[in-house]
Amino acid sequence: MVRTTHGLVRGTERGALRTFQGIPYAAPPVGKLRWAPPKPAPGWDGVRAATRPGAPCAQPEGLPIGVPSKKEDCLYLNVTAPITPKAAARSAPPAEAAASRGERPVIVWIHGGSMMYGTGDMYGPDRLAAQGAVVVSMNYRLGVMGFLGDPALKGAEGLGLEDQQAALRWVRANARAFGGDADNVTIMGQSGGGYGVCGHLVSPASAGLFDRAVVQSAPCATGGSRTRAEARAEAARVAEAVGCGARAHRASCLRRKPVTALLKAYGPFNEPRPVAGTDLMPMAPAQALRTGRFHRVPVLVGVTHDEERGMVLGQELAPGGAPMKPSQYEPALRARFGPAADDVLRRYPLRAHPSAGEALATILTDANWSAPTLDTARLLSRWTPTRVYEFGERDTPWFKGYAKPSFDQRAQHMSELAYLFDLNHLFEDVPAAQTRFRDRMTRTWVDFARSGRTDWPAFGAGTDGYVQTLEAGGWRRADFARDHQYGFWKSRGAYGPTTSG
């Protein structure tokens, strides 16, 4: 049992860990609070059972990383922590208990899912907690409920990020009660959650809420925000679709609409982001990093070696899909790169790859992920200590219950998460021979949260910065720029915003 700033909570013990789930960190955003900034959660009397996660935030069907939901009352978080001497032996002297409470780094996990899908509790944190961290995860408003940029709903275009800030304020206020160091908080996110971390790095409202940052598969140099015009065009489409297109009383009309209608109008495959040029995010992450106008905390940033393999394979395994034919390769590149396609075809000839799908995945990985991640590292390292990694393991688990793809997924998008979290419901088991590798990864992430350092050097300046390859067979320095044709993509200026998970 733990006393929080809102009341007592009772969790569960499991071996050397204790877990608390479904703790409200903000008031339910329902009724008049729909599309309003998060308000403080009400307190409670007695002891609140914290043994089940809170409801998933409203999200459509569509991806295996999602949990279809119509719920708006969803602003809850979860805490998993090692059992401290205070918890294990309640007779410990107060001074010892206080010292113990201040020793453990806190990792706040921001889940991915394109800011459209997912929940915090689906990522089992036990391995990270077993390495000595207090791990917090949260649900935050997604998609149409968290990022609807309609001018009638003032400030609604970045509510998902504001929810995360509310959770971080809760962490600062309550970390010590769970054995964590409230003055050593690391925010950590992957893909859509990684872009959330990019947002916190540049949002003035996130100042003082965290001390380190981990950005996984989310190059801040090309993502993390959108323009006001983009957000308003999307909102106008939604308002028209649900019958609220008239300017008069649009806000009240939208607030009366059922969640199901809003989800349907918004669609399942958007990429919502906070709007740049607002009080919440005065400038886009790329501009903030270029000018040094961001929170200069130590950063661990990385990418997987084969990011787009999962996307290409997902398309072939989708209903009606099939492996890409060689005859489809060139048309796909011309549709994607336009006038630059001839140069791309010369740089990535089909004959150099086992299949058209693998060739396309290699191109899109280099253009959409690897090159902009290197740019992100270069920008960050000008201003703050930056460590860079590439997850390069080839023998990774495939998604559970899905047909085997036509080529190996290798280090696809999300593959590193199977090593950092318990994701047995989503992925097949990590090979038993990789146990030491998995343990080294979790230990490295927790060590970074503790100290802001890794056992490889900081990135340094220029394009020849230090990037560490993480593989079961050994960790080494990557020839990252050469391996991913960085010079080619930088000279073409051809890469653009990524599609995230």
Summary of the structure (lengths in Angstrom):
residues: 501
radius of gyration: 22.4
end to end distance: 35.8
largest distance: 73.3
contacts: 1794
relative contact order: 0.12
helix: 38%
strand: 16%
